[in-house]
Amino acid sequence: MQNNFKEIKNWCDERKVNLVAISKTYPVESITLLYKQGQRMFGENKVQEIMMKECQLPTDVQWHLVGHLQTNKVKFVAPFVSLIHSVDSLKLLQEINKHAIKNSRVQNVLLQIFIADEKTKFGLSEEECFSLLERKEINKMKNIRIEGLMGMATNTNDEKKVRKEFKGLKKMLDTIKKIYSSENIEMKTLSMGMSSDYKIAVEEGSNMVRLGSVIFGERKTYISLI
Ligand SMILES: *Cc1c(COP(=O)(O)O)cnc(C)c1O
């Protein structure tokens, strides 16, 4: 386990790419091992799991939520989460803003964009994303900062297809940068790339990769944490 970590971390550093270690299903001990090697950004996809781990790890860990977030669970992560990658509605943004105010924080978020041709993945279409950004309500959400986009490519060996999906997301980010200027929209983060496709993602402009199995080892389904 973690044999690859140092090498991958260096690879990312050389390219100025942020590495989020996706620790879902892995025990706290595995996170601690990476923490001791200097890793600070960790990501989880479930609210209960991120809460359970957050209280067992040092306070300078930057927790990223990468999974789908239900509005009724925002209150649980609002006190500590450093970046929410998976915002896909105005209602969710409003709820996040409300709880950010309660916690006297500015919450950084990414909009999750649907780029794969799989039915199971969450996210906004390009059209939905643009109409969301046009909503006047967003300007008033002083405790929200939309700092970029997140996307997951189709799970396939077809490299061309994956590359095309990533290219499309990068283009969207660039377009939004040009069109939308608002105090709380600053499109600087492009979260794309997982264990199987992060090199392609970085070639296509990603500056934040979300890596689980390639650094922690195969995910074992028998570990049931919650
Ligand atoms: C699990 C997960 C990852 C990491 O997946 P690996 O294939 O293990 O690298 C990245 N992003 C999201 C949204 C995930 O749920």
The ligand as a MOL file (V3000), in Angstrom:
LIG
                    3D

  0  0  0     0  0            999 V3000
M  V30 BEGIN CTAB
M  V30 COUNTS 15 15 0 0 0
M  V30 BEGIN ATOM
M  V30 1 C -13.9520 7.1340 -5.6750 0
M  V30 2 C -13.8510 8.4110 -6.3840 0
M  V30 3 C -12.6350 8.8240 -6.9410 0
M  V30 4 C -11.3630 7.9910 -6.8900 0
M  V30 5 O -11.5100 6.8140 -7.5780 0
M  V30 6 P -10.2350 5.8830 -7.9130 0
M  V30 7 O -10.6160 5.1880 -9.1520 0
M  V30 8 O -10.0650 4.9650 -6.7620 0
M  V30 9 O -9.0760 6.7820 -8.0930 0
M  V30 10 C -12.6080 10.0580 -7.5760 0
M  V30 11 N -13.6930 10.8430 -7.6590 0
M  V30 12 C -14.8700 10.4840 -7.1320 0
M  V30 13 C -16.0300 11.3990 -7.2810 0
M  V30 14 C -14.9930 9.2570 -6.4810 0
M  V30 15 O -16.1790 8.8950 -5.9750 0
M  V30 END ATOM
M  V30 BEGIN BOND
M  V30 1 1 1 2
M  V30 2 1 2 3
M  V30 3 2 2 14
M  V30 4 1 3 4
M  V30 5 2 3 10
M  V30 6 1 4 5
M  V30 7 1 5 6
M  V30 8 2 6 7
M  V30 9 1 6 8
M  V30 10 1 6 9
M  V30 11 1 10 11
M  V30 12 2 11 12
M  V30 13 1 12 13
M  V30 14 1 12 14
M  V30 15 1 14 15
M  V30 END BOND
M  V30 END CTAB
M  END
